[in-house]
Amino acid sequence: MRHSSGLLKNYWYAAALSNEVGGKKPTGRVVLGEMIVLYRDAEGRATALSDRCLHRNALLSEGDVFGGCIGCPYHGWTYDSAGRCVNVPSEGPDGKPATDRKLESFPVREQDGLIWVWMGGPGTKPDKDPFPMPYWDAPGWGRYYMKTRFQNGVTHLVENFMDVPHTVFVHKGWFRSRTRKRVRCTVERTDSSVLVTYDQPNDSIGFTNRILNPKNEPMVHTDKFYMPNTTRVDYVFGENTRAFVITSTCTPMSAYETEVYTLISYKLGAFNAIAQFFLPPYTRKVIQQDVEIMEIQGRSLKHHKTPSFQSTPADTLHLYIESLRAYDESGGGDEKPGPTVSEMDFWI
């Protein structure tokens, strides 16, 4: 998957939450179809290597971490944080190094509570930073992560996370109900993003609106997609006195399996103290509803292999997202989609 993804491999992908990676036991992950082992070296820095011993290909993620190195559970071959084999126990009373044998190592960045891995491949250096997860440790803001496994691909997930029309059906009664109101929005495609602004100041977010917006102030709702795999949904109330932000970065494991790291950020003044109790179960319920509908769509996509989508103007943001991802997936050979702006109406 990694080697057939064109330019999509030349990005940082979230591989784990920071607190999932320690210095005693390794953590196994799959990113773009590659099995990767994560652990912390002797200085506490996160390390990412190919999750296979060079000897007989046993999984290093089932081994142990000691002295900043990782040992294979099968024959004890030991590797340092650069992937060099520093000990082969069977080759001497105290073992013997074989540093000419080297696993692939991956550039790692720890940022905003996540361990990010650069998937560009040997010989390619990161030419950009990981996506900045908004309001991480910002004064006045609360935040928490949710990690969710979806049975669908990245393109369909990011479209779902930004799609308003589905909310009145999939999240009926929890997030938004059908009112037969017209919504006007502006959709802008840049070289690397799709930005949507909705003209619907009287919109609300389910029963939580009484906490998020008790004064019933006008709300500004924006949806943003950033290449290759991240969405940010903002609800800002009044003069930015309160806000609720949902940021999801998607890590493809295979064509139809994706790990999604969602940061919920909120600024609710005095209600921050109680939001930590009621927001997690509420957001988990809403995300679980998306898990179910994405699995339903994913089953159909896997069966039909090359599905044909029929679209209306309400799907403009979907078409813009698909155009950017398709260009990178193709390796960038065709003409790159240019910046454009569209305005449209739809009903919910």
PEGI-V435071 format. One record per backbone hydrogen bond with DSSP energy under -0.5 kcal/mol. CO is the residue of the C=O (numbers start at 1). NH is the residue of the N-H. Records with the same first field share a line. If there is no record, write none. Layout:
CO: NH / NH
This chain:
1: 4
2: 5
5: 8
6: 9
7: 10
9: 11
11: 119
13: 117
16: 115
17: 20
18: 21
20: 22
22: 40
24: 65
25: 22
27: 38
29: 36
31: 34
32: 2
34: 31 / 36
35: 51
36: 29
37: 49
38: 27
39: 47
41: 44
45: 41
47: 39
48: 106
49: 37
50: 52
53: 57
58: 53
59: 62
60: 63
64: 71
66: 69
69: 66
70: 79
71: 64
72: 76
77: 72
78: 86 / 87
79: 70
80: 83
83: 103
84: 80 / 86
85: 98
87: 78 / 89
88: 91
89: 92 / 95
92: 95
96: 88
98: 85 / 101
100: 102
101: 85
104: 50
107: 118
109: 111 / 116
111: 114
113: 18
114: 111 / 116
115: 15 / 16
116: 109
117: 13 / 119
121: 124
131: 133
133: 136
135: 137 / 138
138: 141
142: 266
144: 264
146: 262
148: 150 / 260
150: 152 / 258
153: 157
154: 158
155: 159
156: 160
157: 161
158: 162
159: 163
160: 163
162: 164
164: 167
165: 168
166: 169 / 170 / 171
167: 171 / 176
169: 172
171: 174 / 175 / 176
175: 206
181: 348
183: 346
184: 199
185: 344
186: 188 / 197
187: 342
188: 190 / 195
189: 340
192: 227
193: 190
194: 225
195: 188
196: 223
197: 186
198: 200 / 221
199: 184
200: 203
201: 219
204: 206
205: 208
206: 209
207: 210
208: 211 / 212
209: 213
211: 214
213: 216
218: 238
219: 221
220: 222 / 236
221: 198
222: 234
223: 196
224: 232
225: 194
226: 229 / 230
229: 250
230: 226
231: 248
232: 224 / 234
233: 246
234: 222
235: 244
236: 220
237: 241 / 242
238: 240
242: 237
243: 267
244: 235
245: 247 / 265
246: 233
247: 263
248: 231
249: 261
250: 252
251: 259
252: 32
253: 33
254: 257
257: 253 / 254
258: 150 / 260
259: 251
260: 148 / 262
261: 249 / 263
262: 146 / 264
263: 247 / 265
264: 144
265: 245
266: 142
267: 243
268: 271
269: 272
270: 273
271: 274 / 275
272: 276
274: 277 / 278
275: 279
278: 282
279: 283
280: 284
281: 285
282: 286
283: 287
284: 288
285: 289
286: 290
287: 291
288: 292
289: 293
290: 294
291: 295
292: 296
293: 297
294: 298
295: 299
296: 300
297: 301
298: 302
299: 303
300: 304
301: 305
304: 306
307: 309
312: 315
313: 316
315: 319
316: 320
317: 321
318: 322
319: 323
320: 324
321: 325
322: 326
323: 327
324: 328
325: 329
326: 330
327: 332
328: 7 / 331
340: 189
342: 187
344: 185
346: 183
348: 179
